[in-house]
Amino acid sequence: MAVSGVTDSSLSTAFTKQLEGDSGAAMGKDDFLRLLITQLKYQDPTQPLEDKEFIAQLAQFSSLEQMTNLNTQFEQFMAVVGSPQARTLSLLGNHVKAINPDSDAGGNVVGTVSKIRFVDQEPRLTLSVFDYPSQSNKEVATDVKLEDILEIGAVE
């Protein structure tokens, strides 16, 4: 009974079919490693895998693993950057015009966001203005909510 060896072309075809399969699931690094081990296990002993081919496959595996790790890190980064807390922190030091929560009569207040604190995961801003006689910052509003901000940037 003749046994044919597993060739690069047959493995490459199997690998491509698996990648383009109907299931829609892409092969991961574990699948790639299993395929490489299977290829080494069932290779024709009279025609062993050449060094160049083996090194190329290991490089592909390494590249796949690095891309997977990079994708995971990028997803984590985007989760942090896209969070409401990160967007709120970008307001620190900016001039804003907001509804004054400290005033019973309502009205607006203009100042620089000098502090940010979180109450039950909700950001609360403190606005300050520079007081020339005392040469210090003076808080003009505390507990400003994000929805109370009317303008950001050059406000008057």
CYANA upper distance limits for C-alpha pairs under 8 A (distance plus 0.5 A):
  4 SER  CA     44 ASP  CA      8.25
  5 GLY  CA     42 TYR  CA      7.33
  5 GLY  CA     43 GLN  CA      6.16
  5 GLY  CA     44 ASP  CA      5.29
  6 VAL  CA     10 SER  CA      7.06
  6 VAL  CA     11 LEU  CA      7.52
  6 VAL  CA     39 GLN  CA      7.09
  6 VAL  CA     42 TYR  CA      6.72
  6 VAL  CA     43 GLN  CA      5.96
  6 VAL  CA     44 ASP  CA      7.35
  7 THR  CA     11 LEU  CA      6.81
  7 THR  CA     39 GLN  CA      8.46
  7 THR  CA     43 GLN  CA      7.77
  8 ASP  CA     12 SER  CA      6.37
  9 SER  CA     13 THR  CA      6.52
 10 SER  CA     14 ALA  CA      6.66
 11 LEU  CA     15 PHE  CA      6.43
 11 LEU  CA     35 LEU  CA      8.32
 11 LEU  CA     39 GLN  CA      7.89
 12 SER  CA     16 THR  CA      6.56
 13 THR  CA     17 LYS  CA      6.59
 14 ALA  CA     18 GLN  CA      6.61
 15 PHE  CA     19 LEU  CA      6.72
 15 PHE  CA     35 LEU  CA      8.44
 16 THR  CA     20 GLU  CA      6.61
 17 LYS  CA     21 GLY  CA      6.09
 18 GLN  CA     26 ALA  CA      8.14
 18 GLN  CA     27 MET  CA      7.61
 19 LEU  CA     24 GLY  CA      8.44
 19 LEU  CA     25 ALA  CA      7.88
 19 LEU  CA     26 ALA  CA      5.90
 19 LEU  CA     27 MET  CA      6.42
 20 GLU  CA     24 GLY  CA      7.59
 20 GLU  CA     26 ALA  CA      8.21
 21 GLY  CA     25 ALA  CA      7.89
 27 MET  CA     31 ASP  CA      6.27
 27 MET  CA     32 PHE  CA      7.42
 28 GLY  CA     32 PHE  CA      6.88
 28 GLY  CA     64 LEU  CA      8.42
 29 LYS  CA     33 LEU  CA      6.62
 29 LYS  CA     61 PHE  CA      7.26
 29 LYS  CA     64 LEU  CA      6.87
 29 LYS  CA     65 GLU  CA      6.57
 30 ASP  CA     34 ARG  CA      6.65
 31 ASP  CA     35 LEU  CA      6.65
 32 PHE  CA     36 LEU  CA      6.75
 32 PHE  CA     61 PHE  CA      7.31
 33 LEU  CA     37 ILE  CA      6.68
 33 LEU  CA     61 PHE  CA      7.65
 34 ARG  CA     38 THR  CA      6.56
 35 LEU  CA     39 GLN  CA      6.64
 36 LEU  CA     40 LEU  CA      6.82
 36 LEU  CA     57 GLN  CA      8.16
 37 ILE  CA     41 LYS  CA      6.54
 38 THR  CA     42 TYR  CA      6.64
 39 GLN  CA     43 GLN  CA      6.29
 40 LEU  CA     49 LEU  CA      8.09
 43 GLN  CA     47 GLN  CA      8.06
 43 GLN  CA     48 PRO  CA      6.84
 43 GLN  CA     49 LEU  CA      7.75
 44 ASP  CA     48 PRO  CA      6.48
 49 LEU  CA     53 GLU  CA      7.13
 49 LEU  CA     54 PHE  CA      7.00
 50 GLU  CA     54 PHE  CA      6.76
 51 ASP  CA     55 ILE  CA      6.51
 52 LYS  CA     56 ALA  CA      6.57
 53 GLU  CA     57 GLN  CA      6.70
 54 PHE  CA     58 LEU  CA      6.71
 55 ILE  CA     59 ALA  CA      6.58
 56 ALA  CA     60 GLN  CA      6.72
 57 GLN  CA     61 PHE  CA      6.72
 58 LEU  CA     62 SER  CA      6.60
 59 ALA  CA     63 SER  CA      6.52
 60 GLN  CA     64 LEU  CA      6.58
 61 PHE  CA     65 GLU  CA      6.72
 62 SER  CA     66 GLN  CA      6.69
 63 SER  CA     67 MET  CA      6.64
 64 LEU  CA     68 THR  CA      6.68
 65 GLU  CA     69 ASN  CA      6.72
 66 GLN  CA     70 LEU  CA      6.52
 67 MET  CA     71 ASN  CA      6.54
 68 THR  CA     72 THR  CA      6.80
 69 ASN  CA     73 GLN  CA      6.72
 70 LEU  CA     74 PHE  CA      6.54
 71 ASN  CA     75 GLU  CA      6.68
 72 THR  CA     76 GLN  CA      6.85
 73 GLN  CA     77 PHE  CA      6.63
 74 PHE  CA     78 MET  CA      6.61
 75 GLU  CA     79 ALA  CA      6.71
 76 GLN  CA     80 VAL  CA      6.94
 77 PHE  CA     81 VAL  CA      6.62
 78 MET  CA     82 GLY  CA      6.18
 79 ALA  CA     83 SER  CA      6.59
 80 VAL  CA     86 ALA  CA      7.28
 81 VAL  CA     86 ALA  CA      6.16
 81 VAL  CA     87 ARG  CA      7.88
 82 GLY  CA     86 ALA  CA      7.23
 82 GLY  CA     87 ARG  CA      7.57
 83 SER  CA     87 ARG  CA      7.06
 84 PRO  CA     88 THR  CA      6.56
 85 GLN  CA     89 LEU  CA      6.71
 85 GLN  CA    123 PRO  CA      7.89
 86 ALA  CA     90 SER  CA      7.05
 87 ARG  CA     91 LEU  CA      7.76
 88 THR  CA     92 LEU  CA      8.06
 88 THR  CA    123 PRO  CA      7.59
 89 LEU  CA    116 ILE  CA      7.88
 91 LEU  CA    113 VAL  CA      7.10
 92 LEU  CA    112 THR  CA      8.29
 92 LEU  CA    113 VAL  CA      5.63
 92 LEU  CA    114 SER  CA      6.67
 92 LEU  CA    115 LYS  CA      7.48
 92 LEU  CA    116 ILE  CA      7.86
 93 GLY  CA    112 THR  CA      6.24
 93 GLY  CA    113 VAL  CA      5.64
 93 GLY  CA    114 SER  CA      6.52
 94 ASN  CA    112 THR  CA      5.92
 94 ASN  CA    113 VAL  CA      6.22
 94 ASN  CA    152 ILE  CA      7.48
 94 ASN  CA    153 GLY  CA      6.68
 95 HIS  CA    110 VAL  CA      7.72
 95 HIS  CA    111 GLY  CA      6.01
 95 HIS  CA    112 THR  CA      4.79
 95 HIS  CA    113 VAL  CA      6.95
 95 HIS  CA    152 ILE  CA      6.50
 95 HIS  CA    153 GLY  CA      5.64
 95 HIS  CA    154 ALA  CA      7.01
 95 HIS  CA    155 VAL  CA      7.24
 96 VAL  CA    110 VAL  CA      6.27
 96 VAL  CA    111 GLY  CA      6.23
 96 VAL  CA    112 THR  CA      6.65
 96 VAL  CA    113 VAL  CA      7.61
 96 VAL  CA    149 ILE  CA      7.37
 96 VAL  CA    150 LEU  CA      7.92
 96 VAL  CA    151 GLU  CA      6.02
 96 VAL  CA    152 ILE  CA      4.98
 96 VAL  CA    153 GLY  CA      6.53
 96 VAL  CA    154 ALA  CA      8.22
 96 VAL  CA    155 VAL  CA      6.89
 97 LYS  CA    108 ASN  CA      7.24
 97 LYS  CA    109 VAL  CA      6.23
 97 LYS  CA    110 VAL  CA      4.96
 97 LYS  CA    111 GLY  CA      7.24
 97 LYS  CA    149 ILE  CA      6.51
 97 LYS  CA    150 LEU  CA      5.94
 97 LYS  CA    151 GLU  CA      5.52
 97 LYS  CA    152 ILE  CA      7.05
 97 LYS  CA    155 VAL  CA      6.82
 97 LYS  CA    156 GLU  CA      8.32
 98 ALA  CA    108 ASN  CA      5.98
 98 ALA  CA    109 VAL  CA      5.98
 98 ALA  CA    110 VAL  CA      7.01
 98 ALA  CA    144 VAL  CA      7.94
 98 ALA  CA    148 ASP  CA      5.89
 98 ALA  CA    149 ILE  CA      4.66
 98 ALA  CA    150 LEU  CA      5.52
 98 ALA  CA    151 GLU  CA      7.42
 99 ILE  CA    106 GLY  CA      7.35
 99 ILE  CA    107 GLY  CA      6.50
 99 ILE  CA    108 ASN  CA      4.90
 99 ILE  CA    109 VAL  CA      6.65
 99 ILE  CA    144 VAL  CA      8.17
 99 ILE  CA    148 ASP  CA      5.76
 99 ILE  CA    149 ILE  CA      7.02
 99 ILE  CA    150 LEU  CA      7.68
100 ASN  CA    106 GLY  CA      6.53
100 ASN  CA    107 GLY  CA      6.37
100 ASN  CA    108 ASN  CA      5.56
100 ASN  CA    109 VAL  CA      5.88
100 ASN  CA    141 ALA  CA      6.93
100 ASN  CA    144 VAL  CA      7.64
100 ASN  CA    148 ASP  CA      8.45
101 PRO  CA    106 GLY  CA      7.63
101 PRO  CA    141 ALA  CA      7.54
101 PRO  CA    142 THR  CA      7.82
101 PRO  CA    143 ASP  CA      7.28
101 PRO  CA    144 VAL  CA      6.64
102 ASP  CA    141 ALA  CA      6.68
102 ASP  CA    142 THR  CA      7.44
102 ASP  CA    143 ASP  CA      8.42
103 SER  CA    107 GLY  CA      7.64
109 VAL  CA    140 VAL  CA      7.87
109 VAL  CA    141 ALA  CA      7.76
110 VAL  CA    127 LEU  CA      8.02
110 VAL  CA    129 VAL  CA      8.49
110 VAL  CA    155 VAL  CA      7.76
110 VAL  CA    156 GLU  CA      7.67
111 GLY  CA    127 LEU  CA      5.55
111 GLY  CA    128 SER  CA      5.61
111 GLY  CA    129 VAL  CA      5.75
111 GLY  CA    140 VAL  CA      7.72
112 THR  CA    127 LEU  CA      5.66
112 THR  CA    128 SER  CA      5.73
112 THR  CA    129 VAL  CA      6.76
113 VAL  CA    125 LEU  CA      6.91
113 VAL  CA    126 THR  CA      6.28
113 VAL  CA    127 LEU  CA      5.13
113 VAL  CA    128 SER  CA      6.99
114 SER  CA    125 LEU  CA      8.04
114 SER  CA    126 THR  CA      6.25
114 SER  CA    127 LEU  CA      6.19
114 SER  CA    128 SER  CA      6.53
115 LYS  CA    125 LEU  CA      6.29
115 LYS  CA    126 THR  CA      5.51
115 LYS  CA    127 LEU  CA      7.76
116 ILE  CA    123 PRO  CA      7.04
116 ILE  CA    124 ARG  CA      6.24
116 ILE  CA    125 LEU  CA      5.21
116 ILE  CA    126 THR  CA      6.89
117 ARG  CA    123 PRO  CA      6.23
117 ARG  CA    124 ARG  CA      5.85
117 ARG  CA    125 LEU  CA      7.11
118 PHE  CA    122 GLU  CA      5.71
118 PHE  CA    123 PRO  CA      4.90
118 PHE  CA    124 ARG  CA      6.39
119 VAL  CA    123 PRO  CA      6.81
119 VAL  CA    124 ARG  CA      7.47
123 PRO  CA    145 LYS  CA      7.06
123 PRO  CA    146 LEU  CA      7.53
124 ARG  CA    142 THR  CA      7.97
124 ARG  CA    143 ASP  CA      5.28
124 ARG  CA    144 VAL  CA      5.80
124 ARG  CA    145 LYS  CA      5.71
124 ARG  CA    146 LEU  CA      7.79
125 LEU  CA    142 THR  CA      6.68
125 LEU  CA    143 ASP  CA      5.98
125 LEU  CA    144 VAL  CA      5.34
125 LEU  CA    145 LYS  CA      6.98
125 LEU  CA    146 LEU  CA      8.30
126 THR  CA    139 GLU  CA      7.45
126 THR  CA    140 VAL  CA      8.24
126 THR  CA    141 ALA  CA      6.19
126 THR  CA    142 THR  CA      4.82
126 THR  CA    143 ASP  CA      6.63
126 THR  CA    144 VAL  CA      6.88
127 LEU  CA    139 GLU  CA      6.32
127 LEU  CA    140 VAL  CA      6.23
127 LEU  CA    141 ALA  CA      5.65
127 LEU  CA    142 THR  CA      6.90
127 LEU  CA    144 VAL  CA      8.33
128 SER  CA    137 ASN  CA      6.46
128 SER  CA    138 LYS  CA      5.73
128 SER  CA    139 GLU  CA      4.64
128 SER  CA    140 VAL  CA      5.77
128 SER  CA    141 ALA  CA      7.51
129 VAL  CA    137 ASN  CA      6.00
129 VAL  CA    138 LYS  CA      5.86
129 VAL  CA    139 GLU  CA      6.99
129 VAL  CA    140 VAL  CA      7.28
130 PHE  CA    135 GLN  CA      7.51
130 PHE  CA    136 SER  CA      6.29
130 PHE  CA    137 ASN  CA      4.90
130 PHE  CA    138 LYS  CA      6.57
131 ASP  CA    135 GLN  CA      6.08
131 ASP  CA    136 SER  CA      5.97
131 ASP  CA    137 ASN  CA      6.21
131 ASP  CA    138 LYS  CA      6.56
132 TYR  CA    136 SER  CA      7.51
144 VAL  CA    148 ASP  CA      6.96
144 VAL  CA    149 ILE  CA      8.18
145 LYS  CA    149 ILE  CA      7.63
151 GLU  CA    155 VAL  CA      7.20
